[in-house]
Amino acid sequence: PIAPFLTPKMESLCTDATIIALGGLLMSPLGVRVGKRFNSDQLKRLMGVFMMCVGPTVPMRGHLQKSIEEDGVKTGSSTVSSQTRLPQVFTIGLFAGFSAGLFGVGGGAVVVPALALVGNPSIPSYSYTDILTTSLLSMSLPAMLATWKQREIVIWQLSAFLSAGSAAGGAITARAVESM
């Protein structure tokens, strides 16, 4: 066990988050370097194309899972081996880190849809909340690294204001979700 106070479910989520974070930390500096080769208008267009490609993956999850299950591989069950799943989770981290460095998005746009598709065989009821928790935990360090690499263009006063609002909104939303 990672820590004796963690439940097996929490340990599995932390393992996923750690693997994703490592991939993200490796690739976010590359995303920053690639992003600096484009001007603002080009990046906006590129991000638009990126979001049009990623956006439909969330509603397509059910269809994709059915198609995968028909091929004999069940996501979210014990039939997916850790030897298959861990490289998938690491790849999610690589792609999320690159997109975090390039566009400033990664967790919600990459990690959430990808984890929803991959599932977690050690958690039979892998919920959307589990996926969001893993995404938020995993993308904190890659996001900070990408921000540091872009520090010459960051408006720090605005960042502080937005961070405070995000923290307050996250806390309020978490309490609302817990009460549901």
C-alpha positions in Angstrom: 0.0 0.0 0.0 1.1 3.6 -0.7 -0.2 4.8 2.7 -2.0 2.7 5.4 -4.8 5.4 5.7 -5.9 5.1 2.1 -8.6 2.8 1.1 -7.9 0.5 -1.9 -10.1 2.8 -4.1 -8.2 5.9 -3.0 -4.9 4.2 -3.5 -6.0 3.2 -7.1 -7.1 6.8 -7.8 -3.8 8.2 -6.4 -1.8 5.8 -8.5 -3.7 6.9 -11.7 -3.2 10.5 -10.8 0.5 10.0 -10.1 1.1 8.2 -13.4 -0.9 10.9 -15.3 1.0 13.7 -13.5 4.4 12.1 -14.5 3.4 12.0 -18.1 2.1 15.5 -17.9 5.2 16.8 -16.3 7.3 15.2 -19.0 5.3 16.7 -21.9 4.1 20.1 -20.7 7.4 21.9 -21.4 7.3 20.5 -25.0 3.8 21.8 -25.4 5.0 25.3 -24.2 7.9 25.2 -26.7 5.6 24.1 -29.6 3.1 26.8 -28.6 5.7 29.5 -28.8 6.1 28.8 -32.5 2.5 30.0 -33.2 1.1 33.4 -33.1 -2.1 34.1 -31.0 -4.5 33.7 -34.0 -2.9 30.4 -35.1 -3.2 29.1 -31.5 -6.8 30.0 -31.3 -7.6 28.2 -34.5 -5.6 25.2 -33.5 -7.3 25.1 -30.1 -10.7 25.3 -31.9 -9.8 22.2 -34.0 -8.5 20.4 -30.9 -11.8 21.1 -29.0 -13.9 20.0 -32.0 -12.0 16.7 -32.0 -12.0 16.1 -28.2 -15.5 17.4 -27.4 -17.5 14.6 -29.0 -15.6 11.9 -27.1 -17.6 12.5 -23.9 -21.1 11.7 -25.4 -19.5 8.9 -27.5 -18.3 7.1 -24.4 -21.3 4.8 -24.3 -21.0 3.8 -27.9 -17.2 3.4 -27.7 -17.5 1.2 -24.6 -20.1 -1.0 -26.3 -17.9 -1.4 -29.3 -14.9 -2.3 -27.1 -17.0 -4.8 -25.1 -18.2 -6.4 -28.3 -14.5 -6.9 -29.2 -14.1 -8.8 -26.0 -12.4 -6.2 -23.8 -14.5 -4.9 -20.9 -13.5 -1.5 -19.6 -14.0 -0.9 -15.9 -13.8 -4.6 -15.1 -11.0 -6.9 -14.1 -10.5 -8.2 -17.6 -8.4 -5.2 -18.4 -4.9 -6.0 -17.2 -2.7 -3.5 -15.4 0.0 -4.2 -18.0 -2.4 -2.9 -20.6 -3.9 -0.1 -18.5 -0.9 1.5 -17.0 0.7 2.4 -20.4 -2.8 3.8 -21.4 -2.9 6.0 -18.3 0.6 7.2 -18.9 -0.2 8.1 -22.5 -3.2 10.0 -21.2 -0.8 12.0 -19.0 1.6 12.6 -21.9 -1.1 14.0 -24.2 -2.7 16.0 -21.3 0.6 17.5 -20.4 1.4 18.5 -24.0 -2.1 20.1 -24.4 -1.7 21.8 -21.0 1.6 23.4 -22.2 0.3 24.2 -25.7 -3.3 25.5 -24.9 -3.6 25.6 -21.1 -6.1 22.8 -21.1 -5.6 19.1 -20.2 -7.6 17.8 -17.3 -11.1 18.4 -18.4 -10.4 18.2 -22.1 -8.1 15.2 -22.2 -8.0 13.3 -18.9 -11.7 13.2 -18.1 -12.9 11.8 -21.5 -9.9 9.4 -21.7 -10.3 8.0 -18.2 -14.0 7.6 -18.8 -13.2 5.4 -21.8 -10.3 3.5 -20.2 -12.1 2.8 -16.9 -10.5 1.4 -13.8 -10.5 -2.4 -13.3 -9.8 -2.2 -9.6 -12.8 0.0 -9.0 -16.0 -1.7 -10.1 -18.1 1.4 -9.8 -15.7 3.9 -11.4 -17.9 7.0 -11.2 -17.7 10.4 -12.9 -16.7 11.9 -9.5 -13.8 9.4 -9.3 -12.7 10.5 -12.8 -12.9 14.2 -12.0 -11.0 13.7 -8.7 -8.2 11.9 -10.5 -8.1 14.5 -13.2 -7.9 17.4 -10.8 -5.2 15.7 -8.7 -3.2 14.7 -11.7 -3.1 18.0 -13.6 -2.1 20.3 -10.7 1.7 19.9 -11.2 1.7 19.9 -15.0 -0.5 23.0 -15.0 1.9 24.8 -12.6 4.9 23.7 -14.6 3.3 25.0 -17.9 2.4 28.3 -16.2 6.0 28.7 -14.9 7.3 28.0 -18.4 5.0 30.7 -19.8 5.6 33.1 -16.9 6.7 36.0 -19.2 3.2 36.3 -20.7 1.2 35.5 -17.5 -0.8 38.4 -16.0 -0.1 37.5 -12.4 -2.7 39.9 -10.8 -5.4 38.4 -13.0 -4.1 34.9 -12.2 -4.4 35.5 -8.5 -8.0 36.7 -8.9 -9.0 33.8 -11.1 -7.3 31.3 -8.8 -9.1 32.6 -5.8 -12.4 32.4 -7.7 -11.7 28.9 -8.9 -10.9 27.8 -5.3 -14.1 29.3 -3.9 -16.1 27.8 -6.8 -14.5 24.4 -6.4 -15.3 24.4 -2.6 -18.9 25.4 -3.2 -19.4 22.9 -5.9 -17.8 20.1 -3.9 -20.2 20.8 -1.0 -23.1 20.9 -3.4 -22.1 17.6 -5.0 -21.6 15.9 -1.6 -25.1 16.9 -0.5 -26.7 15.3 -3.5 
